[in-house]
Amino acid sequence: MAASSLRAAPNQLELPALEESISRWWDDNDVEARSLRRGADAAAGRSQQPQFVFFDGPPFATGLPHYGHILPGTIKDIVPRYQSMKGFAVQRRFGWDCHGLPIESLTENELGVHGKAEIEAYGIAPFNAACRAGVLRYTQEWRKTMKRLARWVDFDDDYKTMDVRFMQSVLWAFRKLWDLGLVYEGYRVQPVSPALGTPLSNFEVAQGPQEKDPVTRKEGHKRRQDPSLTIRFKLEDEDAQLWAWTTTPWTLPSNLALAVHPALDYVKVRVQDTGEVAYLEPSRLADYQARGKLGEVETLATMKGAALIGRPYQPLFPYFAELRQREGEKDGARWAFRVVGAEYVSTDAGTGIVHQAPAFGEDDYEVGKREGLPLVNPVSLQGVFDERVVDFAGQYVKDADKGIMAMLKAQGAVVDQDTIVHPYPHCYRTEQPLLYMALSTWFIKVEPMRERLVAHNDAIHWVPEHVGSGRFGNWLAAARDWNVARNRYWGTPIPIWRCDRDPADMVCVGSCAELEQLAGLPEGSITDLHRESVDGITWPSANTPGGTMRRIADVFDCWFESGSMPYAQNGYPFDPSTRAYVEDNLPADFIAEGLDQTRGWFYTLHVLSTALFDKPAFKHVIVNGLVLAEDGKKMSKRLKNYPDPLEVVDQFGADALRAYLVSSAAVRGEPMRFSDKGVRDTVRTVILPLYNAYNFLVTYARADGWSPRAEDLEVVPEGALDRWILSRVHAFVDELGRDLGGYTLSNCVPAFTRICDDLNNWYIRRGRRRYWRGRADGDRDKADAYGTLFRTLVTITKAIAPVVPFITEWLWQRLMVDTGLAQPGEESVHLSSWPELDASLRDEALEREVAAVRMAVGLGLAVREREKIAVRRPLPQVTIASSDAGVRAAIERFADDLVGELNVKRVEVAEDDSALCTIRAKANFKMLGKRLGGRMKVVGEAIGALDAAALASLQRGEEIEVEGERIGQADVLVTREVKGGRAAEVGDDMTVVLDTAIDAALRREGLARELV
């Protein structure tokens, strides 16, 4: 007897060691590089293979990869693997986000320099050099982790946002926006991170701490305690006061007006305890009284807010008192410290009178601009008062709150002092409170593009769909102009040169060559575009005599850079070798990242692609949810509330981690709680079943000396069991292909576990005796058994390879390479082709029959378990009742399988189960409600009274008439309840009853089995 070509399976499968050996084999045989080279060659025009275009969002390499990277990374590996097996070339360039606040913050801490003054004293050039040195410190750790997880990406041809090739493309993009009239400089109230000393964009605010207040549901806000202060403002023209409320005492030194709602009622009251006279809104007066903050009052007058507009009041502080109305000025002149009208004023809180500091609030700013109020901002970007606020100069504004309140209290200006807990925006990098202040900065016009942004979004396939239509779509519909300037150092400089004599004299530079030409520099002399290299480049103004063109100080928001990656990674449009590739391959076929990127990379990609190319940046996107610690809290290095990813992989294997993550709720855009127990269970439920089936084949093949032949890959067996498993396998391939091709990856692992269950728990279980027989020449049934199992294993291995790449490679080597059946170029399963569907192998009727039989087995085993009757104990009979003729025929056809699985002597089939069950019907309101309207009650009651004959007709698929309405099977919900005393279970139109009466012969047979 010849030896089998199938290698023996190990006694125990050590998955981590197996994966390490496979990884080494890939390296030794250049497998990953060959796969990646296909994509690179097609992108460079060196091959004509059709392309699947994938954009990989750039992470920062300033920290180690964690589950928030590994989950989307797994998604971003599975889809390209699948598309590669489908015959597409997939370029998989990795990229690095190198600029911006994350690396600057890290560098500041390492150097011990903080804030603009200290950085500039240290020197921009050495500071940026330190950023450059630190930004890629963890790249080797990233490569190691990605390799261990079998995430195949091209690190050798990666892109970096700090490379001059990338940065020059960013300049080109901005210049094109400039030429399109989409860039402007303007004053607006901006969120400022004082900890970082720079303004942020509105979508960066939305990326802040994702605690969602149960009332306001504001992104980027978390609850904090702030002062709650009600202040007396003395009127100039009357011995009375205006009472106003604030939660930001630090803005009171910059108060320039008080706002009332013109249409609201206001009351003038005398406080009985103090005799003071005050104005406020009546419902708010009642609130103060209800909370015990104010005693009895006498109402002196009632008026509309419009009657208060224009009245002057005394400044709280002297710092800007010169801005008040001067003697002799006419009423209505644009002076400060007066009452103004504002329709945003509400009665939700406070007094109905709102303190206005135009430099520190969007509503305040708009009112101030309308009223012509001066713009006073005595606060730096670091949140520190300047010398104009003499009593608090040099203090951080939030720290100054206590001193300001104490000073006002000493002056008798405080009506009430308390605290309030409310949602407040915090910095997404430092988690420190943001400040809002009016700044002159550079914007991209996004608001005029809203309709185009929404229209292009409608063309994108989002998974899950609700993210695109809801979260992202709603954000686009209300998109704000984008502040792209950052008052920082390590980033792509904004390429605007401005005349030092005429601020209106500006030039926007779009390339290194243009800058060299303007400045009279040698061609090719500019090899770096960071601040230390370009800030010193100047030239005489062509429009302003004696003027010098100097670059403005700002750098780009790093999100502008990452949003430019589709073209900047290829040096577009300056590299002629990639120009056609970029233009022909936008939008990308696929991207994937976490839910937070709806306010980040997804958004900036979409905005820039719409503005520059008038098309979406991507066609399909998978959005994953947040990976939380097992206790439901955010994963925290400080708390150490999650296991190290590499330790999990070293314990359970990367395939198990990948399968666990990709089958989780997170792939449906929902949060998931990570549990290493879940990974361990995945080994048992996902990885081992396929190995067990292979082990079964190898064990018997080696005993019989059976070796697979090429014909076995095309085997067309005769027996029903073999035809059933091949049909199920091809149904699985069809389902998996639709899920992988349709980006519904969360369905892949459940589909895989179902086919493994079919294979192990029915096909092998019901057919194992076929392998026990001695091998005889011409034994067609045994040959079919081997060939069918072999073909099944090869097909499943290929199909699931994108999801679990290690175990499938291990199996492929043993099934196809060792046996000499792998075709040239298919030395690895990941270089092979996706299984082709063979419609001739599908037998859906047979699948339905076996499904019915397996349901009957499941119900019968459930009865045994409930009745505590071991399967080894034979029972006389099982009765299976169903109104479905197809089900009854299947039970009769496969009665031997039922006898074997349920260990019974006879199988009886019945059509009517009314003697076994109480059958009840009720109307399916979901189906009938809209159709029947007011008749629903009458028809519903009649459906509830249907007899067994009518229900049987429905279950045969026939329609019946109820109260004059045609009613079908879907319109009625049927429930069955086993009648008392029976050992039975009910399923979907199936009742299974076991006869548990055991005679002496059966008892002896059962005892004999127990002794075996």
Secondary structure as UniProt FT lines:
FT   HELIX           15..28
FT   TURN            29..30
FT   HELIX           31..43
FT   TURN            44..45
FT   HELIX           67..85
FT   TURN            86..87
FT   STRAND          93..96
FT   HELIX           101..111
FT   HELIX           115..122
FT   HELIX           124..135
FT   TURN            136..138
FT   HELIX           139..148
FT   TURN            149..150
FT   STRAND          154..160
FT   TURN            161..162
FT   HELIX           164..179
FT   TURN            180..181
FT   STRAND          183..193
FT   TURN            194..197
FT   STRAND          198..199
FT   HELIX           202..206
FT   TURN            214..216
FT   TURN            219..220
FT   STRAND          221..235
FT   STRAND          241..246
FT   HELIX           249..254
FT   STRAND          257..260
FT   TURN            262..263
FT   STRAND          265..271
FT   TURN            272..274
FT   STRAND          277..280
FT   HELIX           282..290
FT   TURN            291..292
FT   STRAND          297..304
FT   HELIX           305..307
FT   TURN            308..310
FT   STRAND          312..313
FT   TURN            319..320
FT   HELIX           321..323
FT   TURN            327..328
FT   TURN            331..332
FT   STRAND          338..341
FT   TURN            343..344
FT   TURN            350..351
FT   STRAND          353..356
FT   HELIX           358..360
FT   HELIX           362..371
FT   TURN            381..382
FT   STRAND          384..385
FT   TURN            387..388
FT   TURN            390..394
FT   HELIX           397..410
FT   TURN            411..412
FT   STRAND          414..426
FT   TURN            428..430
FT   STRAND          435..444
FT   HELIX           447..449
FT   HELIX           450..458
FT   STRAND          461..463
FT   HELIX           465..466
FT   HELIX           467..472
FT   HELIX           473..477
FT   STRAND          482..483
FT   STRAND          485..486
FT   STRAND          496..499
FT   TURN            503..504
FT   STRAND          506..508
FT   HELIX           512..519
FT   TURN            523..524
FT   HELIX           531..534
FT   TURN            535..536
FT   STRAND          539..540
FT   TURN            545..546
FT   STRAND          548..551
FT   STRAND          555..556
FT   HELIX           558..562
FT   TURN            563..564
FT   HELIX           565..568
FT   TURN            569..574
FT   HELIX           576..584
FT   STRAND          588..594
FT   HELIX           595..599
FT   HELIX           601..613
FT   STRAND          618..624
FT   STRAND          627..628
FT   TURN            630..631
FT   TURN            637..640
FT   HELIX           645..652
FT   HELIX           654..662
FT   HELIX           665..668
FT   STRAND          672..673
FT   HELIX           676..682
FT   HELIX           683..687
FT   HELIX           688..704
FT   HELIX           710..714
FT   HELIX           720..741
FT   TURN            742..743
FT   HELIX           745..747
FT   HELIX           748..758
FT   HELIX           759..764
FT   HELIX           765..767
FT   HELIX           769..772
FT   TURN            777..778
FT   HELIX           780..800
FT   TURN            801..803
FT   HELIX           805..812
FT   HELIX           813..817
FT   TURN            818..820
FT   TURN            824..825
FT   HELIX           829..831
FT   HELIX           839..841
FT   HELIX           844..867
FT   TURN            871..872
FT   STRAND          875..881
FT   HELIX           885..893
FT   HELIX           895..902
FT   STRAND          904..910
FT   TURN            914..916
FT   STRAND          917..923
FT   HELIX           925..932
FT   HELIX           933..935
FT   HELIX           936..944
FT   HELIX           948..955
FT   TURN            956..957
FT   STRAND          960..962
FT   TURN            963..964
FT   STRAND          965..967
FT   HELIX           969..971
FT   STRAND          972..978
FT   TURN            980..981
FT   STRAND          984..987
FT   TURN            988..989
FT   STRAND          990..995
FT   HELIX           1000..1011
//
